[in-house]
Amino acid sequence: MPTLEPRRTAVTLVHSPACHFCDDASAALAEIAATHPIDVTTVALESDEGAALVAKHRPAMNPLVLVEGEFFSSGRLPRKKLLRLLGRRAEAAAESVTARVR
Protein backbone atom coordinates (compact mmCIF):
# COMPACT_ATOMS: atom_id res chain seq x y z
CA MET A 1 0.00 0.00 0.00
CA PRO A 2 1.51 3.39 -0.95
CA THR A 3 2.22 5.88 1.78
CA LEU A 4 0.37 9.15 1.52
CA GLU A 5 2.23 12.39 1.96
CA PRO A 6 0.65 14.62 4.59
CA ARG A 7 -1.23 17.56 3.13
CA ARG A 8 0.99 20.61 3.15
CA THR A 9 -0.25 23.77 4.85
CA ALA A 10 0.30 27.13 3.16
CA VAL A 11 1.65 29.80 5.50
CA THR A 12 2.11 33.38 4.30
CA LEU A 13 4.34 35.83 6.16
CA VAL A 14 3.95 39.50 5.28
CA HIS A 15 7.38 40.86 6.22
CA SER A 16 8.26 44.48 6.90
CA PRO A 17 11.82 45.83 6.70
CA ALA A 18 13.66 46.44 9.98
CA CYS A 19 10.99 44.53 11.93
CA HIS A 20 12.43 42.26 14.61
CA PHE A 21 9.10 40.40 15.04
CA CYS A 22 9.14 39.74 11.28
CA ASP A 23 12.69 38.39 11.41
CA ASP A 24 11.79 36.25 14.42
CA ALA A 25 8.69 34.86 12.67
CA SER A 26 10.72 34.08 9.56
CA ALA A 27 13.29 32.13 11.59
CA ALA A 28 10.58 30.31 13.59
CA LEU A 29 8.69 29.32 10.44
CA ALA A 30 11.90 27.97 8.91
CA GLU A 31 12.43 25.81 12.02
CA ILE A 32 8.83 24.59 11.99
CA ALA A 33 9.03 23.82 8.26
CA ALA A 34 11.93 21.46 8.99
CA THR A 35 9.62 19.19 11.00
CA HIS A 36 6.10 19.93 9.73
CA PRO A 37 4.59 19.87 6.23
CA ILE A 38 4.23 23.61 5.66
CA ASP A 39 5.04 25.77 2.66
CA VAL A 40 6.08 29.26 3.73
CA THR A 41 5.71 32.18 1.37
CA THR A 42 7.23 35.49 2.40
CA VAL A 43 5.66 38.60 0.94
CA ALA A 44 7.27 42.03 1.27
CA LEU A 45 4.99 44.57 2.93
CA GLU A 46 6.01 47.16 0.31
CA SER A 47 4.91 44.95 -2.58
CA ASP A 48 1.48 45.25 -4.20
CA GLU A 49 0.54 41.83 -2.81
CA GLY A 50 1.74 42.75 0.69
CA ALA A 51 -0.17 46.04 0.66
CA ALA A 52 -3.33 44.23 -0.52
CA LEU A 53 -3.05 41.61 2.24
CA VAL A 54 -2.54 44.28 4.91
CA ALA A 55 -5.51 46.28 3.57
CA LYS A 56 -7.68 43.15 3.64
CA HIS A 57 -6.68 41.77 7.06
CA ARG A 58 -5.84 45.04 8.90
CA PRO A 59 -3.22 43.63 11.31
CA ALA A 60 -2.56 45.62 14.47
CA MET A 61 1.19 45.20 13.95
CA ASN A 62 3.74 43.38 11.82
CA PRO A 63 4.20 40.69 10.76
CA LEU A 64 0.91 39.49 9.38
CA VAL A 65 0.72 35.68 9.25
CA LEU A 66 -1.90 33.82 7.24
CA VAL A 67 -2.60 30.09 7.28
CA GLU A 68 -4.30 28.81 4.14
CA GLY A 69 -5.10 32.43 3.27
CA GLU A 70 -6.89 33.13 6.56
CA PHE A 71 -5.70 35.51 9.28
CA PHE A 72 -3.65 33.66 11.90
CA SER A 73 -1.72 36.33 13.79
CA SER A 74 -0.05 39.71 13.81
CA GLY A 75 2.92 40.73 15.90
CA ARG A 76 5.02 38.10 17.62
CA LEU A 77 4.31 34.68 16.10
CA PRO A 78 2.48 32.44 18.62
CA ARG A 79 4.54 29.30 17.99
CA LYS A 80 2.60 26.96 20.30
CA LYS A 81 -0.72 28.07 18.81
CA LEU A 82 0.62 27.39 15.30
CA LEU A 83 1.95 23.97 16.31
CA ARG A 84 -1.44 23.07 17.84
CA LEU A 85 -3.18 24.11 14.63
CA LEU A 86 -0.77 22.04 12.53
CA GLY A 87 -1.30 19.08 14.84
CA ARG A 88 -5.09 19.34 14.51
CA ARG A 89 -4.78 19.56 10.72
CA ALA A 90 -2.55 16.45 10.67
CA GLU A 91 -5.02 14.53 12.88
CA ALA A 92 -7.94 15.50 10.65
CA ALA A 93 -6.02 14.42 7.55
CA ALA A 94 -5.12 11.08 9.16
CA GLU A 95 -8.76 10.48 10.13
CA SER A 96 -9.84 11.29 6.60
CA VAL A 97 -7.35 8.79 5.13
CA THR A 98 -8.44 6.13 7.63
CA ALA A 99 -12.10 6.68 6.74
CA ARG A 100 -11.33 6.33 3.01
CA VAL A 101 -9.38 3.10 3.55
CA ARG A 102 -12.26 1.43 5.38
Secondary structure, 3 states (H helix, E strand, C coil): CCCCCCCCEEEEEEECCCCHHHHHHHHHHHHHHCCCCEEEEEEECCCHHHHHHHHHHCCCCCCEEEECCEEEEECCCCHHHHHHHHHHHHHHHHHHHHHHHC
